[in-house]
């Protein structure tokens, strides 16, 4: 297992839960994603236990561009919950974080839109949500530092590495993300439709023509009705396509007062995590070519330099 590296900032420092920063060692391309990994506090004390895993994909405004800028990727969503858990365990009853925007944004909230969304990254997370996410799941947060959009092939190789390095329950791998990461959630699932236990795309969109290929995967879609960055119609088209394909389980939460940032409400809802925790990959399901949870053959990977 590779050793963690210094992210070059203090915003990811924790004392009550492992939350470390790594390079991706192998990929389907000569490059990969830096990423954060959290392990449940009892991971080391339960050597026989395998754990469900959440892969979290951030939005475009949370990408790093400058050196040591990965803190931009942990301001929202799953990594925010992990950092709030650490604060909760140190005695903060309503934990919150305060991480600055990336310098390139010059103080401009990238998720504002015409509706004037506030930056909700400092919104507290309930202790209940902190506990279930931090204590019940391994979490993986890639930090995008190249171009725009998530590459499903590189993400697949990253998941292979995580499965080989940690005690992951390969039938309980979940994917969620918002905005660009909402698109990335559906795109990754469409490329490996039999790998995941659930999908939770937030204010994203996808290829509705191929939606039938993931009709068997439980999905919980979220979107703000006032979103003018990615209109709710993008999610509606996927939900309609999945419904027309007689998908087994599709939930759609619409937030009448939310604009682009519907993820703060979605990730703050304890029920989404209980739902995720209760779901497994379809019985006997396996991705094409999958061996012991690994999808991409070793000969198709190269070391990341």
Secondary structure by P-SEA (a helix, b strand, c coil): cbbbbbccccccccccbbbbbbccccccccccccbbbbccccccccccbbbbbbbbbbcccccccccccccccccccaaaaaaaaaaaaacccbbbbbbbccccccccccccccccccccccccccaaaaaaaacccbbbbbbbcccccccaaaaaaaaaaaaacccccccbbbbbbccaaaaaaaaaaaaccccccbbbbcccccccccccccccbbbbbbbbcccccccaaaaaaaaaaaaaacccbbbbbbbccccccaaaaaaacaaaaaaaaaccccccccccccccccccccccccccc
